[in-house]
């Protein structure tokens, strides 16, 4: 138990000092900057330095990653100004259930917790959203943690997904004698291609979830299911 705890702390310390920043060149182009190698105050003057898709050894702790063709980092966020009952719980459970679905079904190749957290920096959320400020949801903590230092790696993913809850509205509907509710969720969705250094998708989406009154859990399950299916289909469409 003490060994496992030591490895957890050691690995956490290694990765906690590193972040990868998305530096926008123009609205559709960007570069990745390794903060461990640059001065944050002068990031606008820095050249792209970081390419961890190749083998990178540091005290024999980092080894080359067994690559796949479409690895993903996922950044999640929400508009803190949304006015909606149980907003925080709905967003939290929706993201948690969505990630659980993805991991269970292996519908996306998500990089592990240590890799994902490198990109989970406030500067990235600000740069990606550009015209709107979103609050970070810590989705990295839901991903698989790699406890073995021999398998700990740093890797640039092929794609980075940005998904944010932008607004939520509830509508009461009635058909014949049946009453039901529709939760309309406005989502901000982006895909960044890290190899081409381009933002290849930038959309505002509307997700309508119909559910019966007093069926809160079923509503959350449907939100998560719809989000995971949407991301799966988007991933399949990528070349």
VENRATA-V377332 format. One record per helix or strand. SS is the DSSP state (~ for helix, > for strand). FROM is the first residue (numbers start at 0). LEN is the number of residues. If there is no record, write none. Layout:
SS/FROM/LEN + SS/FROM/LEN
This chain:
~/1/15 + >/19/7 + >/28/6 + ~/34/3 + ~/39/6 + >/70/8 + ~/86/19 + >/108/2 + ~/112/7 + ~/121/8 + >/134/3 + ~/139/3 + ~/148/3 + >/158/17 + >/177/16 + >/197/14 + ~/215/22
